[in-house]
Amino acid sequence: MIVGFSIALIVFSLLLMLLVLMHKGKGGGLSDMFGGGMQSSVGGSSVAERNLDRITIVVGLCWFACIVVLGLLMKLK
């Protein structure tokens, strides 16, 4: 059971990294350094950005839940 949650945590971590990197930079900071500050005409629609936000929040909550469950399993072991 611990191995299963550990694998799920790794998958959620990688997915969360990917989703965060897909977000559009809101100006300034490190996103400008890597070309995120440039305006392009092929930007995503607001619906796609909102859906990306929702998916990121859900994956983040699943990631947090995996950490809590793994902590409880390790404590009770």
C-alpha positions in Angstrom: 0.0 0.0 0.0 2.9 2.4 0.8 4.5 1.5 -2.5 1.3 2.4 -4.4 0.9 5.7 -2.7 4.6 6.4 -3.3 4.2 5.8 -7.0 1.1 8.0 -7.0 3.0 10.7 -5.3 5.7 10.6 -7.9 3.2 10.7 -10.7 1.3 13.6 -9.2 4.6 15.5 -8.5 5.6 15.2 -12.2 2.2 16.1 -13.4 2.0 19.1 -11.1 5.4 20.3 -12.3 4.2 20.0 -15.9 1.0 21.8 -15.2 2.7 24.7 -13.4 5.2 25.1 -16.2 2.3 25.3 -18.7 0.8 28.3 -17.0 1.2 31.7 -18.7 3.5 34.1 -17.0 1.8 37.1 -15.4 4.8 39.4 -16.1 8.1 40.0 -14.4 10.3 37.5 -12.6 11.7 34.2 -13.9 9.0 33.7 -16.6 10.4 36.7 -18.6 13.9 35.2 -18.4 12.8 32.2 -20.4 10.7 34.0 -22.9 7.4 33.9 -21.0 7.0 37.7 -21.1 6.9 37.9 -24.9 3.4 38.6 -26.3 2.3 36.1 -29.0 -0.8 36.0 -31.1 -1.3 32.2 -30.5 -2.1 32.6 -26.8 -4.6 30.3 -25.3 -8.2 31.3 -24.6 -9.4 32.3 -21.2 -11.5 29.1 -21.0 -8.4 26.9 -21.6 -6.5 28.9 -18.9 -9.3 28.5 -16.4 -9.5 24.8 -17.1 -5.7 24.5 -16.6 -6.1 26.3 -13.3 -8.8 23.9 -12.2 -6.8 20.8 -13.3 -3.7 22.2 -11.4 -5.8 22.7 -8.2 -7.2 19.2 -8.4 -3.8 17.6 -9.0 -2.3 19.7 -6.2 -5.0 18.5 -3.8 -4.4 14.9 -4.8 -0.7 15.4 -4.3 -1.4 16.8 -0.8 -3.7 13.9 0.0 -1.0 11.4 -1.0 1.5 13.1 1.3 -1.0 13.0 4.2 -1.9 9.3 3.6 1.7 8.3 3.3 2.5 10.1 6.5 -0.3 8.3 8.4 0.7 5.0 6.9 4.4 5.5 7.9 3.3 6.5 11.4 1.1 3.5 11.9 3.6 1.0 10.4 
